[in-house]
Amino acid sequence: MGARVDIAIVGGGIIGVCAAYELAGEGRSVAVLEREDICAIGGATHSNAGLITPSDVYPLASPGALGKGMRWLLDSGSPFYIAPQARPRLGRWLWMFSRASAKQRAEKAMPVQRALLRASADLWTEIAAVPGVELGYEQRGWLWSFHDRAAWEAGVAEAAEAARFGAASAAWDAGRMFDEVPGLAPGVCGGVFYPEDAHCDPRRAVEELARLAAGKGADLRPRTEVLDIECNGRLITRLVTTRGEIVADTVVLAAGSWSPLLGRRLRLDLPIEPAKGYGVTVPRPTAVRELPLYEAAGHVAITPMGDRLRLAGTLELGGLDTRIRWNRVAAIRRGAGEVLAGAAQLEPLELWRGLRPCTPDGLPIIGRSPRHDNLIVAAGHCMLGLGLGPITGRLVAQLVNGREPQIDLAPLRVERFSELARPSLPRPMVAQRT
Ligand SMILES: Cc1cc2nc3c(=O)[nH]c(=O)nc-3n(C[C@H](O)[C@H](O)[C@H](O)COP(=O)(O)OP(=O)(O)OC[C@H]3O[C@@H](n4cnc5c(N)ncnc54)[C@H](O)[C@@H]3O)c2cc1C
């Protein structure tokens, strides 16, 4: 018989730590099992772009996303790249992604994503206001920058579309851009400003949340890898870890891109593909304002974090491979230079890569396992895990404690993928009138 806890959380990234924070706050005995350190350098959260973006209503799977991806397919320096590989899992994921990108489906996902992000942004504001907590949190908005008129107009149209779901924005012409952004690179022709958005230092944020959770009694166990999960029928009975066995009433699977590996041990299919991105940290020039920027053409985020700037971007579907592709790192630095003059020449202080856990429809998986009575999945947060962490933590706590989740979890269930994976049936033949 191993050590006993009410809830064992597998994974100590933003999602696992937010769940621990909520559950410990409700007086439950909770352990976080993390194979590296809390907020592992090898996880997806450590040095991400730090953006909390309730404005981001477009899920990863949106109309046109696949078309763009296909155009960029052969260019390993492009913002979206699929490394050549023969993995049936990836083929199936891409099939589901293409189906999820259909206009009707994406339209259904947008209000879901918005509701999650908005609720989470409010929770971030509450967390940042806890006395003594230092996350580097600032709510200054997010400014997208465009270099050609057609792209700017498309950006303004996208923002108008996002407004249907409640996301506020303002179109800025070149004059306004140069007034507001000292050091703006020449050639910028316009921007879109999203005032609701915020940013923080992701590593500090997770470490602070972990500290708060520990203060409420959570048992944080770094360097504890979950090797196996044993079941008896529909019940998980034991977790086998590198530091002994654990028995828990409820298990929360929050292992990011590695969740499918543990899912397989439980005969639970989780279609999550790792999507590699890079964070390049450079010194922040003194003139650069506390305003996160985005180079829209190259999809490069530029986030101020204290005396540093975090340049982040690219999305590479290449499995769990963490090799660095230098041309992609160069593309990120170049992209930053397109917005901030001289940014491409800033000497990197740190280079990091992380694997975003991406579902084919771009929405996270939050809900009970269909095969197990005491397993909750909280994974697959794609590009938005930092922003979504607090609401996911709250929803997990509501599920564990048998309360009605504050947001309808039907669109986030694991089961949704079986419909998405189904081959589309040929349309029935209809006799044509002549
Ligand atoms: C370059 C880049 C920029 C990004 N920018 C942003 C941004 O600005 N805003 C935003 O909202 N999101 C951003 N994201 C996405 C965000 O970082 C992810 O969605 C989020 O970090 C996922 O969190 P997670 O806790 O699910 O996974 P992770 O942080 O990866 O945590 C999972 C943890 O599980 C552990 N683990 C795995 N297997 C086991 C096991 N068997 N036993 C024990 N532990 C295990 C891992 O070590 C890891 O620490 C970005 C991602 C990248 C790569």
The ligand as a Tripos MOL2 file, in Angstrom:
@<TRIPOS>MOLECULE
LIG
   53    58     1     0     0
SMALL
NO_CHARGES

@<TRIPOS>ATOM
      1 C1          7.1880   29.1030  -27.5030 C.3       1 LIG1
      2 C2          5.8900   29.0140  -26.7590 C.ar      1 LIG1
      3 C3          5.2070   30.1860  -26.4420 C.ar      1 LIG1
      4 C4          3.9870   30.1280  -25.7760 C.ar      1 LIG1
      5 N1          3.3740   31.2910  -25.4140 N.ar      1 LIG1
      6 C5          2.2160   31.2500  -24.7040 C.ar      1 LIG1
      7 C6          1.6100   32.4380  -24.2620 C.ar      1 LIG1
      8 O1          2.1160   33.5330  -24.4570 O.2       1 LIG1
      9 N2          0.4240   32.3490  -23.6040 N.ar      1 LIG1
     10 C7         -0.1800   31.1460  -23.3580 C.ar      1 LIG1
     11 O2         -1.2760   31.1440  -22.7880 O.2       1 LIG1
     12 N3          0.3970   29.9820  -23.7510 N.ar      1 LIG1
     13 C8          1.5820   30.0090  -24.4070 C.ar      1 LIG1
     14 N4          2.1770   28.8510  -24.8190 N.ar      1 LIG1
     15 C9          1.4740   27.5770  -24.5820 C.3       1 LIG1
     16 C10         1.6210   27.1510  -23.1360 C.3       1 LIG1
     17 O3          2.9550   27.2900  -22.7740 O.3       1 LIG1
     18 C11         1.1280   25.6960  -22.9550 C.3       1 LIG1
     19 O4         -0.1810   25.5770  -23.4210 O.3       1 LIG1
     20 C12         1.1760   25.3210  -21.4800 C.3       1 LIG1
     21 O5          2.4670   25.5390  -20.9750 O.3       1 LIG1
     22 C13         0.7670   23.8740  -21.2390 C.3       1 LIG1
     23 O6          0.8500   23.6590  -19.8460 O.3       1 LIG1
     24 P1          0.7830   22.2100  -19.2250 P.3       1 LIG1
     25 O7          0.8700   22.3720  -17.7480 O.co2     1 LIG1
     26 O8         -0.3600   21.4730  -19.8160 O.co2     1 LIG1
     27 O9          2.0840   21.4750  -19.7740 O.3       1 LIG1
     28 P2          3.6030   21.5480  -19.3010 P.3       1 LIG1
     29 O10         3.9970   22.8930  -18.8760 O.co2     1 LIG1
     30 O11         4.4100   20.9010  -20.3780 O.co2     1 LIG1
     31 O12         3.5970   20.6420  -18.0030 O.3       1 LIG1
     32 C14         3.4650   19.2430  -18.0810 C.3       1 LIG1
     33 C15         4.4280   18.6550  -17.0740 C.3       1 LIG1
     34 O13         4.2150   17.2580  -16.9490 O.3       1 LIG1
     35 C16         5.4580   16.6490  -16.6310 C.3       1 LIG1
     36 N5          5.3670   15.2300  -16.9130 N.ar      1 LIG1
     37 C17         5.2140   14.6200  -18.1110 C.ar      1 LIG1
     38 N6          5.1580   13.2750  -17.9610 N.ar      1 LIG1
     39 C18         5.2730   13.0340  -16.6270 C.ar      1 LIG1
     40 C19         5.2870   11.8520  -15.8520 C.ar      1 LIG1
     41 N7          5.1740   10.6450  -16.4270 N.pl3     1 LIG1
     42 N8          5.4200   11.9550  -14.5110 N.ar      1 LIG1
     43 C20         5.5310   13.1840  -13.9040 C.ar      1 LIG1
     44 N9          5.5350   14.3400  -14.6270 N.ar      1 LIG1
     45 C21         5.4000   14.2710  -15.9550 C.ar      1 LIG1
     46 C22         6.4320   17.3930  -17.5290 C.3       1 LIG1
     47 O14         7.7620   17.3040  -17.0550 O.3       1 LIG1
     48 C23         5.8860   18.8160  -17.4800 C.3       1 LIG1
     49 O15         6.5360   19.5920  -16.5120 O.3       1 LIG1
     50 C24         3.4140   28.8690  -25.4480 C.ar      1 LIG1
     51 C25         4.1280   27.6940  -25.7270 C.ar      1 LIG1
     52 C26         5.3590   27.7670  -26.3650 C.ar      1 LIG1
     53 C27         6.0990   26.4920  -26.6380 C.3       1 LIG1
@<TRIPOS>BOND
     1     1     2 1
     2     2     3 ar
     3     2    52 ar
     4     3     4 ar
     5     4     5 ar
     6     4    50 ar
     7     5     6 ar
     8     6     7 ar
     9     6    13 1
    10     7     8 2
    11     7     9 ar
    12     9    10 ar
    13    10    11 2
    14    10    12 ar
    15    12    13 ar
    16    13    14 ar
    17    14    15 1
    18    14    50 ar
    19    15    16 1
    20    16    17 1
    21    16    18 1
    22    18    19 1
    23    18    20 1
    24    20    21 1
    25    20    22 1
    26    22    23 1
    27    23    24 1
    28    24    25 2
    29    24    26 1
    30    24    27 1
    31    27    28 1
    32    28    29 2
    33    28    30 1
    34    28    31 1
    35    31    32 1
    36    32    33 1
    37    33    34 1
    38    33    48 1
    39    34    35 1
    40    35    36 1
    41    35    46 1
    42    36    37 ar
    43    36    45 ar
    44    37    38 ar
    45    38    39 ar
    46    39    40 ar
    47    39    45 ar
    48    40    41 1
    49    40    42 ar
    50    42    43 ar
    51    43    44 ar
    52    44    45 ar
    53    46    47 1
    54    46    48 1
    55    48    49 1
    56    50    51 ar
    57    51    52 ar
    58    52    53 1
@<TRIPOS>SUBSTRUCTURE
     1 LIG1         1 GROUP 0 **** ****
